[in-house]
Amino acid sequence: MLRNNGSGHSAVVDPVSLGIQHRASDGITTADGDNDGDLDLLQAGSGQDAHLYLNDGQGNFTYHQSFADTPGYIGGFADLDNDGDLDLYFAGDTKICFNDGTGTFTVGSPVPITAARDPRAVAFADIDGDSDLDFAIGDKRAGRNFLFRNDLPELPG
């Protein structure tokens, strides 16, 4: 890993010294998964377990949760149920992982994906203007990419 020293330079840092025990074979994503104002870290790899580490605000990480046998090369964070916290979707997965607001995720709603063969990336946007985030999956070998309209019900506040 590289740590920015604040003056335009970076230094190599052993991930173990930051509390990171697992390795990512493919994608690393950062987002504020536990809603505490700092960036947490998700390590992913196609067909492997993904691992979520929470940041203590000082740049140190604590292992928090694993996700078994995730497809695709990356996980993406977005508020898919409009409840104010970031949910998690792994590119090409058949389920969305919902956040309880503290950074703990539970597998939930199905995603109707059947044709993805080699999902590599996921991106989020409100493509249909209905105030919820839809998502696209980039697939290397399917001969096409996939766009999914989010029709999940908004959770009561």
Phi, psi and omega in degrees: 000157177245138177244124178287130181269003176088356181238025178091005179237157178232153178238145176288132180232136176291122181305326180299326179292344177261358180098004183268114185262334182266168176241146175262126178275341182226268190261144172239130180235141174242144178192162177274079184290332183254011174059038179248008174094001176235166184272125175268172189230130176244127176254134182224163176196135184303123179074012181238174174285143174255154185227133179253129177242134178264138181272135180274004181092349179248009180088011175254147186239146176237130177302135183237316187199148174244156178233122189283136168047057184281141176278174176070180185253357186202155171248147179237144180256134176197152177279085186280341179249012176054039179253006175096357175236163184275125174268176187229134175225128176268130183309122178088358182287160178262004180221154173258141176259120183265139182272136177275004180100347179246005181095009174259130187248141178237133179294132184225237192306139178286152175243127185282068179247126180228338188261354181293130181251327183212066184292131186245331187208159175222143178222151186238141174193156176273085187285338183251007174067026181256015174075016169232159184275125173264175180212155178241146178241127174271127183237129184284321190248354183283349181083002178197167174254170186235140177237128182241129176274130180275114176242025177293143176289145176289136180285146177294144182283000000 
